[in-house]
Amino acid sequence: DTAVSQTPKYLVTQMGNDKSIKCEQNLGHDTMYWYKQDSKKFLKIMFSYNNKELIINETVPNRFSPKSPDKAHLNLHINSLELGDSAVYFCASSQGAGAGNQPQHFGDGTRLSIL
Amino acid sequence: AQKVTQAQTEISVVEKEDVTLDCVYETRDTTYYLFWYKQPPSGELVFLIRRNSFDEQNEISGRYSWNFQKSTSSFNFTITASQVVDSAVYFCALSEELSGYALNFGKGTSLLVTP
């Protein structure tokens, strides 16, 4: 049973396209996150939702829009893809709004490649 | 400003050697949490340990041990008798209320264990 699952695992697309990455967790957690890992392996938070409400919105281009239809899902939609968007995107979840003391469980990542 | 510093970019050791991965953090919060994650070549992020700021007790789990020292703002990770399977990128991360409890990662230390 996969705890945090992301689809697709690989995404190859042309510059200028719009794409979505889906994330679902079956852990019963109420907080979900999106992180971006660049080519140098640096991991950085993008967004965080708690019970479908946005609680963290880092400095990310507004071409990136997260959507949380329910607390078990947090999808990431990206408009007008650019070369610099090529990265691995990780979804994560944890329990609790102030979830600092709870480990975040990560999905396996989505490798996005822009041609 | 980088809140978590992992000064060692790459470390290479021979199997059975002990190795320590350094992590220094910076925070103004009195309550915060520290984590270590492992990212093997397959790419997933694996949770290893969580520590809160009030618990300076060192921890040992098998060949892994962690040394948390608030006086030096360090949370170092030691692998005893390293094995080839320990080869991975290891990330130290800080979670604090100021950043909404998202994980603030260091840049990672790439550990290569050779036979």
gemmi code that builds the backbone of each chain (N, CA, C; Angstrom):
import gemmi

chains = {
    "A": [
        ("ASP", (0.843, -1.199, 0.000), (0.000, 0.000, 0.000), (0.877, 1.248, 0.000)),
        ("THR", (0.783, 2.029, -1.060), (1.605, 3.229, -1.141), (0.995, 4.315, -0.276)),
        ("ALA", (1.803, 4.945, 0.590), (1.282, 5.935, 1.512), (1.026, 7.266, 0.819)),
        ("VAL", (2.033, 7.755, 0.093), (1.911, 8.993, -0.678), (2.244, 8.640, -2.122)),
        ("SER", (1.279, 8.791, -2.984), (1.500, 8.405, -4.380), (1.348, 9.608, -5.293)),
        ("GLN", (2.267, 9.716, -6.227), (2.258, 10.802, -7.200), (2.159, 10.210, -8.594)),
        ("THR", (1.412, 10.901, -9.436), (1.359, 10.511, -10.847), (1.400, 11.748, -11.716)),
        ("PRO", (2.138, 11.684, -12.811), (2.930, 10.554, -13.270), (4.302, 10.527, -12.597)),
        ("LYS", (5.031, 9.474, -12.790), (6.392, 9.381, -12.256), (7.368, 10.163, -13.142)),
        ("TYR", (7.115, 10.131, -14.432), (7.925, 10.881, -15.391), (6.990, 11.701, -16.269)),
        ("LEU", (7.436, 12.904, -16.592), (6.636, 13.790, -17.441), (7.588, 14.537, -18.351)),
        ("VAL", (7.477, 14.268, -19.629), (8.316, 14.936, -20.627), (7.379, 15.720, -21.527)),
        ("THR", (7.642, 17.006, -21.672), (6.712, 17.837, -22.425), (7.438, 19.029, -23.036)),
        ("GLN", (6.746, 19.721, -23.907), (7.327, 20.863, -24.618), (7.155, 22.147, -23.814)),
        ("MET", (8.059, 23.042, -24.016), (7.954, 24.382, -23.444), (6.640, 25.016, -23.865)),
        ("GLY", (6.005, 25.708, -22.929), (4.757, 26.400, -23.255), (3.500, 25.607, -22.939)),
        ("ASN", (3.648, 24.295, -22.746), (2.478, 23.458, -22.429), (2.032, 23.662, -20.987)),
        ("ASP", (0.809, 23.200, -20.714), (0.266, 23.165, -19.354), (0.183, 21.712, -18.915)),
        ("LYS", (0.602, 21.453, -17.677), (0.575, 20.067, -17.194), (0.180, 20.038, -15.720)),
        ("SER", (-0.283, 18.870, -15.287), (-0.648, 18.674, -13.881), (0.037, 17.447, -13.314)),
        ("ILE", (0.361, 17.523, -12.046), (0.885, 16.388, -11.299), (-0.088, 16.127, -10.144)),
        ("LYS", (-0.457, 14.855, -9.990), (-1.427, 14.529, -8.946), (-0.736, 13.893, -7.751)),
        ("CYS", (-1.302, 14.137, -6.582), (-0.761, 13.539, -5.362), (-1.910, 13.120, -4.456)),
        ("GLU", (-1.783, 11.911, -3.935), (-2.792, 11.389, -3.024), (-2.103, 10.698, -1.855)),
        ("GLN", (-2.629, 10.881, -0.657), (-2.083, 10.168, 0.498), (-3.198, 9.418, 1.224)),
        ("ASN", (-2.866, 8.219, 1.676), (-3.857, 7.393, 2.373), (-3.491, 7.199, 3.844)),
        ("LEU", (-2.764, 8.179, 4.381), (-2.305, 8.092, 5.772), (-3.248, 8.796, 6.734)),
        ("GLY", (-4.260, 9.445, 6.204), (-5.169, 10.199, 7.066), (-4.578, 11.514, 7.556)),
        ("HIS", (-3.488, 11.954, 6.942), (-2.860, 13.215, 7.330), (-3.700, 14.399, 6.864)),
        ("ASP", (-3.540, 15.529, 7.578), (-4.322, 16.697, 7.170), (-3.462, 17.801, 6.576)),
        ("THR", (-2.164, 17.579, 6.472), (-1.290, 18.590, 5.881), (-0.502, 17.969, 4.733)),
        ("MET", (-0.484, 18.671, 3.612), (0.240, 18.185, 2.442), (1.120, 19.291, 1.875)),
        ("TYR", (2.176, 18.875, 1.180), (3.208, 19.807, 0.716), (3.640, 19.465, -0.703)),
        ("TRP", (4.159, 20.484, -1.371), (4.902, 20.275, -2.602), (6.299, 20.871, -2.435)),
        ("TYR", (7.310, 20.058, -2.807), (8.702, 20.490, -2.803), (9.262, 20.338, -4.217)),
        ("LYS", (10.244, 21.182, -4.530), (10.933, 21.083, -5.812), (12.396, 20.743, -5.553)),
        ("GLN", (12.914, 19.750, -6.272), (14.328, 19.409, -6.166), (14.994, 19.708, -7.500)),
        ("ASP", (15.936, 20.652, -7.489), (16.559, 21.067, -8.741), (17.690, 20.118, -9.143)),
        ("SER", (18.358, 20.488, -10.215), (19.388, 19.610, -10.774), (20.587, 19.433, -9.841)),
        ("LYS", (20.734, 20.347, -8.891), (21.814, 20.226, -7.914), (21.345, 19.539, -6.636)),
        ("LYS", (20.170, 18.948, -6.707), (19.596, 18.173, -5.594), (19.057, 19.049, -4.465)),
        ("PHE", (19.001, 20.346, -4.671), (18.508, 21.214, -3.610), (16.990, 21.123, -3.519)),
        ("LEU", (16.492, 20.844, -2.321), (15.062, 20.681, -2.066), (14.502, 21.943, -1.444)),
        ("LYS", (13.389, 22.442, -2.025), (12.820, 23.679, -1.506), (11.301, 23.572, -1.472)),
        ("ILE", (10.723, 24.049, -0.367), (9.272, 24.031, -0.236), (8.632, 24.977, -1.242)),
        ("MET", (7.509, 24.548, -1.799), (6.743, 25.409, -2.694), (5.432, 25.819, -2.027)),
        ("PHE", (4.655, 24.818, -1.627), (3.333, 25.074, -1.056), (3.053, 24.087, 0.080)),
        ("SER", (2.125, 24.525, 0.943), (1.619, 23.612, 1.954), (0.138, 23.889, 2.161)),
        ("TYR", (-0.635, 22.817, 2.289), (-2.063, 22.915, 2.556), (-2.391, 22.160, 3.835)),
        ("ASN", (-3.270, 22.746, 4.634), (-3.788, 22.058, 5.800), (-5.308, 22.025, 5.695)),
        ("ASN", (-5.867, 20.824, 5.667), (-7.326, 20.680, 5.526), (-7.866, 21.530, 4.379)),
        ("LYS", (-7.247, 21.420, 3.257), (-7.631, 22.083, 2.000), (-7.357, 23.576, 1.988)),
        ("GLU", (-6.733, 24.103, 3.031), (-6.439, 25.544, 3.037), (-4.956, 25.789, 2.844)),
        ("LEU", (-4.632, 26.757, 2.000), (-3.239, 27.099, 1.733), (-2.635, 27.751, 2.965)),
        ("ILE", (-1.520, 27.177, 3.465), (-0.864, 27.786, 4.628), (0.555, 28.243, 4.334)),
        ("ILE", (1.165, 27.702, 3.323), (2.487, 28.166, 2.908), (2.459, 28.370, 1.407)),
        ("ASN", (2.923, 29.547, 0.995), (3.003, 29.839, -0.428), (4.324, 30.569, -0.634)),
        ("GLU", (5.374, 29.813, -0.922), (6.690, 30.411, -1.077), (6.759, 31.202, -2.378)),
        ("THR", (7.875, 31.848, -2.565), (8.052, 32.656, -3.774), (8.160, 31.739, -4.978)),
        ("VAL", (7.033, 31.488, -5.574), (6.939, 30.579, -6.704), (6.191, 31.330, -7.802)),
        ("PRO", (6.614, 31.212, -9.070), (5.868, 31.899, -10.140), (4.388, 31.541, -10.103)),
        ("ASN", (3.536, 32.511, -10.427), (2.103, 32.213, -10.352), (1.631, 31.296, -11.476)),
        ("ARG", (2.565, 30.828, -12.294), (2.228, 29.760, -13.260), (1.975, 28.435, -12.526)),
        ("PHE", (2.434, 28.358, -11.292), (2.230, 27.155, -10.480), (0.999, 27.362, -9.607)),
        ("SER", (0.031, 26.482, -9.728), (-1.163, 26.629, -8.899), (-1.514, 25.286, -8.263)),
        ("PRO", (-1.444, 25.226, -6.941), (-1.846, 23.998, -6.242), (-3.360, 23.979, -6.085)),
        ("LYS", (-3.887, 22.754, -6.048), (-5.324, 22.622, -5.816), (-5.551, 21.422, -4.916)),
        ("SER", (-6.347, 21.629, -3.874), (-6.618, 20.562, -2.912), (-8.113, 20.311, -2.855)),
        ("PRO", (-8.614, 19.333, -3.601), (-10.058, 19.062, -3.600), (-10.544, 18.475, -2.272)),
        ("ASP", (-9.673, 17.777, -1.586), (-9.964, 17.266, -0.242), (-8.633, 17.055, 0.455)),
        ("LYS", (-8.673, 16.720, 1.730), (-7.412, 16.719, 2.475), (-6.495, 15.564, 2.100)),
        ("ALA", (-6.992, 14.613, 1.321), (-6.146, 13.498, 0.896), (-5.463, 13.750, -0.449)),
        ("HIS", (-5.792, 14.856, -1.077), (-5.252, 15.151, -2.403), (-4.691, 16.563, -2.475)),
        ("LEU", (-3.534, 16.677, -3.125), (-2.977, 17.991, -3.421), (-2.321, 17.902, -4.786)),
        ("ASN", (-2.974, 18.526, -5.758), (-2.477, 18.478, -7.123), (-1.723, 19.761, -7.445)),
        ("LEU", (-0.824, 19.646, -8.408), (-0.020, 20.805, -8.813), (-0.208, 21.023, -10.308)),
        ("HIS", (-0.727, 22.185, -10.645), (-0.909, 22.522, -12.056), (0.115, 23.575, -12.454)),
        ("ILE", (0.728, 23.378, -13.600), (1.753, 24.316, -14.064), (1.380, 24.801, -15.458)),
        ("ASN", (1.248, 26.102, -15.593), (0.931, 26.709, -16.899), (2.200, 27.169, -17.596)),
        ("SER", (2.125, 27.202, -18.912), (3.201, 27.775, -19.736), (4.580, 27.315, -19.273)),
        ("LEU", (4.797, 26.045, -19.313), (6.035, 25.468, -18.806), (7.271, 26.078, -19.446)),
        ("GLU", (8.292, 26.294, -18.616), (9.556, 26.864, -19.065), (10.680, 25.855, -18.811)),
        ("LEU", (11.801, 26.075, -19.490), (12.940, 25.164, -19.337), (13.362, 25.031, -17.871)),
        ("GLY", (13.310, 26.146, -17.137), (13.739, 26.151, -15.744), (12.829, 25.374, -14.808)),
        ("ASP", (11.693, 24.935, -15.323), (10.780, 24.139, -14.490), (11.218, 22.682, -14.420)),
        ("SER", (12.171, 22.310, -15.246), (12.675, 20.928, -15.215), (13.260, 20.637, -13.837)),
        ("ALA", (12.736, 19.621, -13.194), (13.131, 19.306, -11.814), (12.386, 18.042, -11.406)),
        ("VAL", (12.665, 17.611, -10.172), (11.857, 16.553, -9.575), (10.949, 17.210, -8.545)),
        ("TYR", (9.663, 16.927, -8.635), (8.693, 17.508, -7.727), (8.222, 16.417, -6.765)),
        ("PHE", (8.346, 16.738, -5.478), (7.951, 15.781, -4.445), (6.730, 16.285, -3.702)),
        ("CYS", (5.789, 15.393, -3.528), (4.641, 15.636, -2.669), (4.939, 14.993, -1.315)),
        ("ALA", (4.434, 15.578, -0.243), (4.635, 15.013, 1.091), (3.392, 15.277, 1.928)),
        ("SER", (3.269, 14.509, 3.006), (2.164, 14.754, 3.925), (2.633, 14.534, 5.358)),
        ("SER", (1.928, 15.157, 6.291), (2.209, 14.953, 7.712), (0.934, 15.211, 8.497)),
        ("GLN", (0.968, 14.825, 9.759), (-0.211, 14.980, 10.588), (-0.103, 16.255, 11.419)),
        ("GLY", (-1.137, 17.060, 11.428), (-1.152, 18.231, 12.290), (-0.838, 19.499, 11.545)),
        ("ALA", (-1.520, 20.562, 11.894), (-1.318, 21.849, 11.249), (0.053, 22.401, 11.599)),
        ("GLY", (0.367, 22.413, 12.874), (1.703, 22.798, 13.286), (2.509, 21.546, 13.349)),
        ("ALA", (2.783, 21.017, 12.186), (3.260, 19.628, 12.124), (4.758, 19.524, 12.250)),
        ("GLY", (5.362, 20.480, 12.864), (6.813, 20.449, 12.938), (7.367, 19.217, 13.582)),
        ("ASN", (6.625, 18.653, 14.520), (7.185, 17.519, 15.235), (6.838, 16.199, 14.592)),
        ("GLN", (6.115, 16.214, 13.497), (5.761, 14.977, 12.834), (6.553, 14.830, 11.550)),
        ("PRO", (7.085, 13.642, 11.302), (7.844, 13.478, 10.066), (6.936, 13.610, 8.843)),
        ("GLN", (7.483, 14.176, 7.819), (6.764, 14.252, 6.563), (7.083, 12.999, 5.751)),
        ("HIS", (6.040, 12.437, 5.198), (6.188, 11.248, 4.362), (6.131, 11.696, 2.908)),
        ("PHE", (7.121, 11.283, 2.149), (7.253, 11.763, 0.787), (6.785, 10.731, -0.241)),
        ("GLY", (6.239, 11.250, -1.331), (6.008, 10.413, -2.500), (7.329, 10.138, -3.199)),
        ("ASP", (7.275, 9.336, -4.253), (8.499, 8.947, -4.955), (9.013, 10.014, -5.913)),
        ("GLY", (8.272, 11.092, -6.056), (8.725, 12.171, -6.927), (8.214, 12.050, -8.344)),
        ("THR", (8.085, 13.192, -9.008), (7.734, 13.263, -10.433), (8.854, 14.000, -11.133)),
        ("ARG", (9.501, 13.320, -12.065), (10.602, 13.952, -12.801), (10.032, 14.643, -14.024)),
        ("LEU", (10.087, 15.968, -14.002), (9.543, 16.780, -15.094), (10.683, 17.254, -15.981)),
        ("SER", (10.591, 16.954, -17.258), (11.619, 17.378, -18.219), (10.963, 18.209, -19.301)),
        ("ILE", (11.483, 19.405, -19.499), (10.927, 20.320, -20.506), (11.868, 20.342, -21.706)),
        ("LEU", (11.299, 20.080, -22.871), (12.119, 20.046, -24.090), (12.110, 21.403, -24.790)),
    ],
    "B": [
        ("ALA", (19.027, 33.500, 3.312), (20.151, 32.934, 4.050), (19.876, 31.463, 4.329)),
        ("GLN", (20.910, 30.678, 4.180), (20.767, 29.248, 4.374), (20.603, 28.970, 5.855)),
        ("LYS", (19.499, 28.286, 6.204), (19.250, 28.012, 7.612), (19.871, 26.709, 8.055)),
        ("VAL", (20.100, 25.831, 7.114), (20.708, 24.548, 7.429), (21.940, 24.395, 6.552)),
        ("THR", (23.061, 24.193, 7.174), (24.316, 24.084, 6.441), (24.901, 22.690, 6.589)),
        ("GLN", (25.091, 22.061, 5.463), (25.799, 20.788, 5.428), (27.076, 21.062, 4.645)),
        ("ALA", (28.137, 21.278, 5.385), (29.379, 21.768, 4.772), (30.026, 20.741, 3.853)),
        ("GLN", (29.780, 19.467, 4.119), (30.403, 18.413, 3.311), (29.516, 18.129, 2.100)),
        ("THR", (30.029, 18.431, 0.933), (29.252, 18.202, -0.280), (29.295, 16.719, -0.656)),
        ("GLU", (30.513, 16.163, -0.619), (30.687, 14.758, -0.975), (31.674, 14.112, -0.006)),
        ("ILE", (31.376, 12.888, 0.362), (32.287, 12.112, 1.201), (32.426, 10.732, 0.574)),
        ("SER", (33.651, 10.260, 0.536), (33.879, 8.914, 0.024), (34.631, 8.111, 1.085)),
        ("VAL", (34.121, 6.955, 1.423), (34.766, 6.092, 2.418), (34.791, 4.667, 1.896)),
        ("VAL", (35.641, 3.884, 2.528), (35.707, 2.469, 2.201), (34.811, 1.726, 3.187)),
        ("GLU", (34.180, 0.703, 2.696), (33.301, -0.106, 3.533), (33.933, -0.411, 4.892)),
        ("LYS", (33.080, -0.388, 5.917), (33.432, -0.662, 7.317), (34.026, 0.543, 8.041)),
        ("GLU", (34.318, 1.602, 7.309), (34.769, 2.814, 7.990), (33.576, 3.479, 8.657)),
        ("ASP", (33.845, 4.251, 9.705), (32.823, 5.091, 10.313), (32.849, 6.445, 9.598)),
        ("VAL", (31.684, 7.063, 9.489), (31.624, 8.369, 8.819), (30.616, 9.246, 9.545)),
        ("THR", (30.964, 10.524, 9.694), (30.068, 11.499, 10.336), (29.690, 12.583, 9.347)),
        ("LEU", (28.396, 12.801, 9.252), (27.866, 13.849, 8.382), (27.471, 15.035, 9.266)),
        ("ASP", (27.985, 16.197, 8.919), (27.764, 17.367, 9.765), (26.528, 18.148, 9.339)),
        ("CYS", (25.871, 18.739, 10.334), (24.721, 19.602, 10.066), (24.703, 20.719, 11.093)),
        ("VAL", (24.685, 21.940, 10.622), (24.590, 23.110, 11.490), (23.355, 23.894, 11.069)),
        ("TYR", (22.575, 24.331, 12.038), (21.322, 25.021, 11.717), (21.276, 26.386, 12.380)),
        ("GLU", (20.327, 27.168, 11.932), (20.147, 28.531, 12.454), (18.669, 28.797, 12.621)),
        ("THR", (18.247, 29.215, 13.807), (16.847, 29.526, 14.048), (16.714, 30.501, 15.190)),
        ("ARG", (15.597, 31.261, 15.183), (15.293, 32.142, 16.315), (14.187, 31.552, 17.185)),
        ("ASP", (13.560, 30.492, 16.682), (12.506, 29.837, 17.464), (13.109, 29.095, 18.647)),
        ("THR", (12.357, 29.026, 19.735), (12.817, 28.216, 20.866), (12.332, 26.775, 20.708)),
        ("THR", (11.238, 26.622, 19.958), (10.729, 25.275, 19.660), (10.941, 25.001, 18.178)),
        ("TYR", (11.690, 23.996, 17.893), (11.951, 23.644, 16.503), (12.265, 22.156, 16.436)),
        ("TYR", (12.335, 21.656, 15.210), (12.511, 20.226, 15.017), (13.565, 20.002, 13.950)),
        ("LEU", (14.327, 18.973, 14.137), (15.397, 18.633, 13.208), (15.191, 17.231, 12.673)),
        ("PHE", (15.522, 17.052, 11.418), (15.289, 15.776, 10.754), (16.519, 15.407, 9.925)),
        ("TRP", (16.649, 14.109, 9.701), (17.547, 13.608, 8.673), (16.740, 12.723, 7.718)),
        ("TYR", (16.998, 12.932, 6.409), (16.401, 12.113, 5.372), (17.518, 11.536, 4.506)),
        ("LYS", (17.240, 10.356, 3.977), (18.176, 9.689, 3.072), (17.557, 9.620, 1.684)),
        ("GLN", (18.342, 9.940, 0.660), (17.867, 9.806, -0.715), (18.817, 8.877, -1.466)),
        ("PRO", (18.449, 7.599, -1.569), (19.306, 6.660, -2.299), (19.270, 6.956, -3.796)),
        ("PRO", (20.120, 6.286, -4.579), (20.151, 6.528, -6.034), (18.799, 6.349, -6.713)),
        ("SER", (17.925, 5.557, -6.140), (16.592, 5.356, -6.733), (15.709, 6.597, -6.607)),
        ("GLY", (16.101, 7.555, -5.767), (15.448, 8.858, -5.768), (14.424, 9.158, -4.694)),
        ("GLU", (13.928, 8.160, -4.001), (12.907, 8.460, -2.987), (13.548, 9.080, -1.745)),
        ("LEU", (12.759, 9.750, -0.959), (13.233, 10.382, 0.278), (12.760, 9.538, 1.455)),
        ("VAL", (13.715, 9.091, 2.245), (13.417, 8.181, 3.345), (13.687, 8.881, 4.673)),
        ("PHE", (12.681, 8.952, 5.511), (12.819, 9.568, 6.831), (13.705, 8.694, 7.711)),
        ("LEU", (14.660, 9.330, 8.401), (15.553, 8.596, 9.293), (15.293, 8.918, 10.761)),
        ("ILE", (15.232, 10.213, 11.093), (15.082, 10.583, 12.490), (14.505, 11.974, 12.629)),
        ("ARG", (13.797, 12.195, 13.732), (13.287, 13.496, 14.114), (13.762, 13.794, 15.540)),
        ("ARG", (14.073, 15.056, 15.787), (14.500, 15.484, 17.114), (13.830, 16.814, 17.402)),
        ("ASN", (13.295, 17.014, 18.620), (12.788, 18.344, 18.940), (13.814, 19.099, 19.776)),
        ("SER", (13.645, 20.390, 19.830), (14.660, 21.263, 20.423), (14.815, 21.075, 21.926)),
        ("PHE", (13.859, 20.399, 22.549), (13.937, 20.212, 23.998), (14.576, 18.887, 24.377)),
        ("ASP", (14.903, 18.103, 23.381), (15.427, 16.775, 23.668), (16.834, 16.643, 23.098)),
        ("GLU", (17.821, 16.873, 23.950), (19.198, 16.804, 23.474), (19.812, 15.435, 23.650)),
        ("GLN", (18.993, 14.477, 24.013), (19.522, 13.132, 24.167), (19.985, 12.598, 22.828)),
        ("ASN", (21.156, 12.015, 22.821), (21.627, 11.398, 21.595), (20.864, 10.107, 21.346)),
        ("GLU", (20.817, 9.718, 20.104), (20.045, 8.523, 19.757), (20.877, 7.583, 18.915)),
        ("ILE", (20.666, 6.308, 19.161), (21.355, 5.274, 18.389), (20.304, 4.322, 17.843)),
        ("SER", (20.429, 4.030, 16.552), (19.545, 3.057, 15.932), (20.399, 2.157, 15.049)),
        ("GLY", (20.746, 1.021, 15.566), (21.608, 0.117, 14.806), (22.967, 0.743, 14.558)),
        ("ARG", (23.321, 0.861, 13.285), (24.627, 1.461, 12.942), (24.559, 2.987, 12.870)),
        ("TYR", (23.367, 3.538, 13.039), (23.177, 4.987, 12.930), (23.145, 5.616, 14.315)),
        ("SER", (23.757, 6.779, 14.448), (23.639, 7.538, 15.693), (23.616, 9.023, 15.366)),
        ("TRP", (22.969, 9.768, 16.262), (22.818, 11.194, 16.052), (23.246, 11.943, 17.297)),
        ("ASN", (23.965, 13.027, 17.093), (24.477, 13.854, 18.184), (23.899, 15.252, 18.030)),
        ("PHE", (23.002, 15.622, 18.945), (22.337, 16.926, 18.894), (22.949, 17.805, 19.971)),
        ("GLN", (23.504, 18.930, 19.583), (24.096, 19.862, 20.548), (23.564, 21.256, 20.296)),
        ("LYS", (22.698, 21.728, 21.179), (22.125, 23.063, 21.019), (23.182, 24.148, 21.164)),
        ("SER", (24.179, 23.902, 22.000), (25.210, 24.920, 22.254), (25.957, 25.289, 20.975)),
        ("THR", (26.068, 24.331, 20.068), (26.772, 24.599, 18.805), (25.818, 24.563, 17.618)),
        ("SER", (24.500, 24.457, 17.899), (23.484, 24.383, 16.835), (23.852, 23.326, 15.806)),
        ("SER", (24.173, 22.158, 16.311), (24.570, 21.081, 15.395), (23.761, 19.825, 15.646)),
        ("PHE", (23.565, 19.078, 14.586), (22.817, 17.821, 14.655), (23.516, 16.849, 13.707)),
        ("ASN", (24.581, 16.259, 14.191), (25.427, 15.435, 13.340), (24.988, 13.982, 13.324)),
        ("PHE", (25.297, 13.325, 12.239), (24.824, 11.965, 11.967), (26.035, 11.070, 11.694)),
        ("THR", (26.147, 9.997, 12.453), (27.272, 9.080, 12.280), (26.785, 7.710, 11.843)),
        ("ILE", (27.447, 7.185, 10.825), (27.196, 5.808, 10.393), (28.416, 4.990, 10.801)),
        ("THR", (28.186, 3.982, 11.577), (29.269, 3.108, 12.035), (29.371, 1.901, 11.101)),
        ("ALA", (30.601, 1.509, 10.817), (30.825, 0.334, 9.959), (30.009, 0.458, 8.675)),
        ("SER", (30.298, 1.477, 7.904), (29.501, 1.790, 6.713), (29.457, 0.611, 5.737)),
        ("GLN", (28.359, 0.577, 4.981), (28.150, -0.470, 3.982), (27.850, 0.181, 2.641)),
        ("VAL", (28.050, -0.575, 1.584), (27.803, -0.029, 0.241), (26.371, 0.490, 0.113)),
        ("VAL", (25.438, -0.170, 0.767), (24.030, 0.250, 0.684), (23.762, 1.598, 1.362)),
        ("ASP", (24.741, 2.078, 2.111), (24.588, 3.394, 2.734), (24.852, 4.526, 1.732)),
        ("SER", (25.356, 4.192, 0.568), (25.626, 5.205, -0.452), (24.330, 5.914, -0.832)),
        ("ALA", (24.311, 7.222, -0.638), (23.092, 8.002, -0.860), (23.419, 9.469, -0.624)),
        ("VAL", (22.432, 10.314, -0.882), (22.536, 11.709, -0.465), (21.748, 11.841, 0.830)),
        ("TYR", (22.353, 12.447, 1.822), (21.709, 12.602, 3.125), (21.402, 14.080, 3.356)),
        ("PHE", (20.162, 14.330, 3.731), (19.705, 15.696, 3.955), (19.360, 15.910, 5.415)),
        ("CYS", (19.847, 17.005, 5.935), (19.442, 17.485, 7.253), (18.386, 18.560, 7.014)),
        ("ALA", (17.380, 18.639, 7.871), (16.316, 19.614, 7.664), (15.845, 20.189, 8.994)),
        ("LEU", (15.394, 21.428, 8.930), (14.894, 22.155, 10.093), (13.425, 22.482, 9.878)),
        ("SER", (12.625, 22.325, 10.917), (11.214, 22.689, 10.862), (10.945, 23.644, 12.010)),
        ("GLU", (10.414, 24.820, 11.709), (10.188, 25.826, 12.732), (8.894, 26.553, 12.452)),
        ("GLU", (8.331, 27.136, 13.511), (7.043, 27.801, 13.373), (7.144, 28.982, 12.411)),
        ("LEU", (8.279, 29.664, 12.428), (8.468, 30.851, 11.580), (8.241, 30.549, 10.098)),
        ("SER", (8.515, 29.323, 9.704), (8.349, 28.957, 8.290), (7.182, 28.001, 8.121)),
        ("GLY", (6.214, 28.072, 9.036), (5.015, 27.258, 8.906), (5.267, 25.766, 9.007)),
        ("TYR", (6.376, 25.416, 9.612), (6.745, 24.025, 9.837), (7.055, 23.260, 8.562)),
        ("ALA", (7.261, 23.947, 7.469), (7.765, 23.247, 6.280), (9.209, 22.849, 6.554)),
        ("LEU", (9.670, 21.864, 5.851), (11.052, 21.426, 6.018), (11.977, 22.351, 5.245)),
        ("ASN", (12.971, 22.875, 5.965), (13.995, 23.709, 5.351), (15.241, 22.831, 5.253)),
        ("PHE", (15.551, 22.405, 4.056), (16.608, 21.413, 3.858), (17.986, 22.051, 3.695)),
        ("GLY", (19.001, 21.327, 4.154), (20.366, 21.643, 3.760), (20.589, 21.167, 2.333)),
        ("LYS", (21.776, 21.444, 1.799), (22.035, 21.110, 0.405), (22.402, 19.644, 0.207)),
        ("GLY", (22.508, 18.927, 1.303), (22.751, 17.491, 1.201), (24.233, 17.138, 1.176)),
        ("THR", (24.522, 15.947, 1.665), (25.876, 15.391, 1.591), (25.785, 14.079, 0.834)),
        ("SER", (26.549, 13.983, -0.237), (26.548, 12.760, -1.026), (27.594, 11.806, -0.458)),
        ("LEU", (27.152, 10.669, 0.018), (28.054, 9.677, 0.611), (28.234, 8.514, -0.341)),
        ("LEU", (29.478, 8.223, -0.647), (29.800, 7.069, -1.477), (30.607, 6.086, -0.642)),
        ("VAL", (30.105, 4.887, -0.507), (30.801, 3.839, 0.213), (31.259, 2.799, -0.801)),
        ("THR", (32.566, 2.608, -0.869), (33.112, 1.659, -1.854), (33.563, 0.376, -1.168)),
        ("PRO", (33.490, -0.725, -1.899), (33.864, -2.028, -1.295), (35.352, -2.076, -0.976)),
    ],
}
model = gemmi.Model(1)
for chain_id, residues in chains.items():
    chain = gemmi.Chain(chain_id)
    for i, (resn, *xyz) in enumerate(residues, 1):
        res = gemmi.Residue()
        res.name, res.seqid = resn, gemmi.SeqId(i, " ")
        for name, pos in zip(("N", "CA", "C"), xyz):
            atom = gemmi.Atom()
            atom.name, atom.element = name, gemmi.Element(name[0])
            atom.pos, atom.b_iso = gemmi.Position(*pos), 0.0
            res.add_atom(atom)
        chain.add_residue(res)
    model.add_chain(chain)
structure = gemmi.Structure()
structure.add_model(model)
structure.setup_entities()
